[in-house]
Amino acid sequence: MGIYEISLATFVGINIILALGLNMITGFCGQISLGHAAFYGVGAYTCALLAKAGTPLPFAVSAGMIAAGLLGLLVGLASLRVRHDFLAITTMGVGFLFLGIVRQQEILGGELGISGIPSPGLSKVGFLSLVLILAAGVTAFNIWIKRSWMGFAFDAVADDEDTARVVSVDVGAYKLAAFAMGTAMAGAAGGLYTYFARFLMPDDFGFITSISVLSMVAVGGIGSVFGVIAATIILTLMPEFFRFISDYKLLIYGTLLFAVMRFAPEGLAGLAHVLSARIKPRVPLEKEVT
């Protein structure tokens, strides 16, 4: 692969980690979040500051992940009091608050962003390998959570919180767990993006980014791990192959969201299930012996 293909594959891997983090919150636990880019940004800026101070990559990325996870816990506390549309507005507000703080703080580079981020100390192929290994680890973790007792509890909370409480599910604890884990994944993706881009701008973590990630989850199939991965690959590569319509990225994502919600509410995962059921050969019933 050339440098361009390696960079593109690296960005896809980072987006997979980011999208799976949102899928943990929205897909598994049913909590609407429109500010996921803020946690992505917290991880990125934390990692950038530490990297410029000479902190090695593993510790800088881990610190970004922890910082984003802690902020996620605070937002999770808000989710204990609000639901549905009000939670969406709350998380959207977190995203705008993050951008406001970043743009006003000189230590964070303000409107000019942060430059001069050191190299990760790996070749491009080596860094791609690291990103893909972490993406595979996050994927395995998501699958494990989905199939574990915690995944069943998340399903109960997503379906009906009141009913979940009746069957002794600690709704508050599972909401906090979903936000903490999902936002920590976003923070890890942000840390990796820092070393990938080596230059951060506030607009990299704006509302458009949150909508883009939400599109990946919705198009892939809310709650589906492999569906989200497939949609992330498609939606990350699509702007590269259709650069002539890059100015209409938000319009395209909005149209995709509308089309998916209207015609395929279960996303790519639902379509795959329907198609596999249709093409599956039917076993003829044995004729009754008379």
C-alpha positions in Angstrom: 0.0 0.0 0.0 1.0 3.6 -0.6 1.1 6.4 1.9 -2.3 7.5 0.9 -3.9 4.1 1.4 -2.1 3.6 4.7 -3.4 6.9 6.0 -6.9 6.2 4.8 -6.9 2.7 6.5 -5.6 4.3 9.7 -8.4 6.9 9.7 -10.9 4.1 9.2 -9.6 2.2 12.2 -9.8 5.3 14.4 -13.4 5.9 13.3 -14.3 2.3 14.0 -13.2 2.7 17.6 -15.1 6.1 17.8 -18.3 4.6 16.3 -18.3 1.5 18.5 -18.0 3.8 21.5 -21.2 5.6 20.5 -22.8 2.3 19.8 -22.1 1.2 23.3 -24.1 4.2 24.6 -26.9 4.5 22.0 -27.0 1.0 20.5 -26.6 -1.1 23.6 -28.1 1.0 26.3 -30.5 3.2 24.4 -29.1 6.6 25.6 -29.2 9.2 22.8 -26.0 11.2 22.5 -25.4 14.1 20.1 -22.2 15.3 21.6 -19.9 12.3 21.1 -17.3 14.4 19.3 -16.7 16.3 22.6 -15.3 13.1 24.3 -13.3 12.5 21.1 -11.9 16.0 21.5 -11.2 15.6 25.2 -9.1 12.5 24.5 -7.3 14.2 21.6 -6.5 17.5 23.4 -5.4 15.6 26.6 -3.1 13.4 24.5 -1.8 16.4 22.5 -0.7 18.3 25.7 0.9 15.3 27.2 2.7 14.3 23.9 4.1 17.8 23.6 5.4 17.5 27.2 7.3 14.3 26.2 4.9 11.7 27.5 5.2 8.3 25.6 2.3 7.3 23.4 0.8 4.5 25.6 0.5 6.8 28.6 -0.7 9.8 26.6 -3.4 7.8 24.8 -4.4 6.2 28.1 -4.7 9.6 29.8 -6.9 10.8 27.1 -9.1 7.7 27.4 -9.4 8.2 31.2 -10.2 11.9 30.9 -12.9 11.3 28.3 -14.3 8.4 30.5 -14.5 10.7 33.6 -16.3 13.3 31.6 -18.6 10.6 30.4 -19.4 9.7 34.0 -20.4 13.3 34.7 -22.7 13.3 31.6 -24.0 9.9 32.7 -25.1 11.4 36.0 -27.2 13.9 34.0 -28.7 10.9 32.1 -30.1 9.7 35.4 -32.5 12.7 35.5 -33.3 13.3 31.9 -34.4 11.0 29.0 -34.9 10.8 25.3 -35.1 14.3 23.7 -33.9 16.1 26.8 -30.8 13.8 27.0 -30.1 14.5 23.4 -30.2 18.2 24.1 -28.0 17.8 27.1 -25.3 15.9 25.3 -25.5 18.4 22.4 -24.9 21.1 25.0 -21.8 19.3 26.2 -20.4 19.4 22.7 -20.9 23.1 22.2 -19.5 23.8 25.7 -16.4 21.8 24.9 -15.9 23.9 21.7 -16.4 27.1 23.6 -13.8 26.2 26.2 -11.3 25.1 23.6 -11.6 28.2 21.5 -11.1 30.5 24.5 -8.1 28.8 26.1 -4.7 29.7 24.9 -3.1 26.6 26.4 -5.4 24.6 24.0 -4.4 26.7 21.0 -7.7 28.6 20.7 -9.0 29.0 17.2 -5.5 28.3 15.8 -5.5 24.8 17.3 -2.5 22.8 18.5 0.5 22.1 16.2 3.9 20.7 16.7 2.6 17.4 18.1 5.6 14.9 18.0 5.7 11.8 16.0 4.4 8.6 17.6 7.8 7.0 17.1 6.4 4.4 14.7 6.5 4.0 11.0 3.2 4.6 9.2 2.7 0.9 8.8 3.6 0.4 12.4 1.1 3.0 13.5 -1.6 1.5 11.3 -0.9 -1.9 12.8 -1.3 -0.4 16.3 -4.6 1.2 15.3 -6.0 -2.0 13.8 -5.0 -4.0 16.8 -6.8 -1.6 19.1 -9.8 -1.5 16.8 -9.9 -5.3 16.9 -9.6 -5.3 20.7 -12.5 -2.8 21.0 -14.6 -4.9 18.6 -13.9 -8.0 20.7 -14.8 -6.1 23.9 -18.0 -4.9 22.4 -19.0 -8.4 21.3 -18.2 -9.7 24.8 -20.2 -7.0 26.5 -23.2 -7.6 24.1 -23.2 -11.4 24.9 -22.6 -11.0 28.6 -25.0 -10.5 31.5 -24.2 -6.7 31.2 -25.4 -6.8 27.6 -28.7 -8.3 28.7 -29.1 -5.6 31.3 -28.3 -2.9 28.7 -31.0 -4.4 26.5 -33.5 -4.2 29.4 -32.6 -0.5 30.1 -32.9 0.4 26.4 -36.3 -1.4 26.0 -38.0 0.0 29.1 -36.3 1.5 32.1 -39.3 1.1 34.4 -39.7 -2.5 33.6 -36.0 -3.1 34.1 -36.3 -1.6 37.6 -39.1 -4.0 38.3 -36.9 -7.0 37.5 -34.1 -5.6 39.8 -31.9 -4.1 37.2 -29.9 -1.1 38.6 -30.7 1.2 35.8 -28.5 4.1 37.0 -25.4 1.9 37.4 -25.8 0.5 33.9 -26.4 4.0 32.4 -23.2 5.2 34.0 -21.3 2.1 32.9 -22.4 2.6 29.3 -21.4 6.3 29.2 -18.1 5.6 30.9 -17.1 2.8 28.6 -18.4 4.5 25.4 -16.8 7.8 26.1 -13.5 6.2 27.1 -13.4 4.5 23.7 -14.0 7.9 22.1 -11.1 9.3 24.2 -8.8 6.5 23.0 -9.8 7.2 19.4 -9.1 10.9 20.0 -5.6 10.1 21.3 -4.8 8.0 18.3 -6.2 10.8 16.0 -3.8 13.2 17.7 -0.8 11.1 16.6 -2.3 10.5 13.2 -3.1 14.1 12.4 -0.4 15.8 14.6 -2.4 19.0 14.3 -5.7 19.7 16.1 -8.4 22.2 15.3 -11.6 22.9 17.3 -13.7 22.2 14.2 -12.4 18.6 14.1 -14.6 17.9 17.1 -17.7 19.9 16.2 -21.4 19.0 15.9 -20.8 17.8 12.3 -18.4 15.1 13.6 -21.0 14.0 16.2 -23.7 13.7 13.4 -21.2 11.8 11.2 -20.6 9.2 14.0 -24.3 9.0 14.7 -24.8 8.3 11.0 -22.3 5.4 11.2 -24.2 3.8 14.0 -27.7 4.4 12.5 -26.7 3.2 9.0 -24.9 0.2 10.3 -27.8 -0.8 12.6 -28.2 0.5 16.1 -26.7 -2.1 18.5 -25.0 -4.2 15.8 -21.3 -4.4 16.2 -20.4 -5.6 12.7 -23.1 -3.5 11.1 -21.6 -0.4 12.6 -18.1 -1.4 11.5 -19.4 -1.9 7.9 -21.1 1.5 7.9 -18.1 3.2 9.3 -15.9 1.8 6.5 -18.4 2.9 3.9 -19.1 6.4 5.3 -15.4 7.1 5.9 -14.3 6.1 2.4 -17.3 7.6 0.6 -16.0 11.3 0.9 -12.6 10.2 -0.4 -14.2 8.6 -3.6 -16.7 11.5 -4.0 -14.6 14.5 -3.2 -16.6 16.6 -5.7 -19.5 16.5 -3.3 -17.5 16.9 -0.1 -19.1 20.3 0.5 -22.5 18.5 0.9 -21.2 16.0 3.5 -23.7 17.0 6.2 -26.6 17.0 3.7 -25.6 13.5 2.5 -25.4 12.2 6.0 -28.8 13.7 6.9 -30.3 12.2 3.8 -28.8 8.8 4.7 -30.2 9.0 8.2 -33.7 9.9 6.9 -33.6 7.1 4.4 -32.4 4.5 6.9 -34.9 5.5 9.5 -37.7 5.5 6.9 -36.9 2.4 4.8 -34.5 0.3 6.9 -34.7 1.2 10.6 -32.4 -1.7 11.5 -29.7 -0.5 9.2 -27.3 -2.6 7.2 -27.5 -5.3 9.8 -31.2 -5.6 9.3 -30.9 -5.6 5.6 -28.3 -8.4 5.7 -30.6 -10.5 8.0 -33.5 -10.0 5.6 -31.5 -10.9 2.5 -29.9 -13.9 4.1 -33.4 -15.2 5.1 -34.6 -14.7 1.5 -31.8 -16.5 -0.2 -31.5 -19.3 2.3 -32.6 -22.5 0.5 -35.8 -24.0 1.8 -35.8 -27.6 2.8 -38.9 -29.3 1.2 -41.1 -31.1 3.6 -41.1 -34.9 3.3 -44.1 -36.3 1.8 -46.3 -38.1 4.2 -46.3 -41.8 3.7 -49.8 -43.0 3.1 
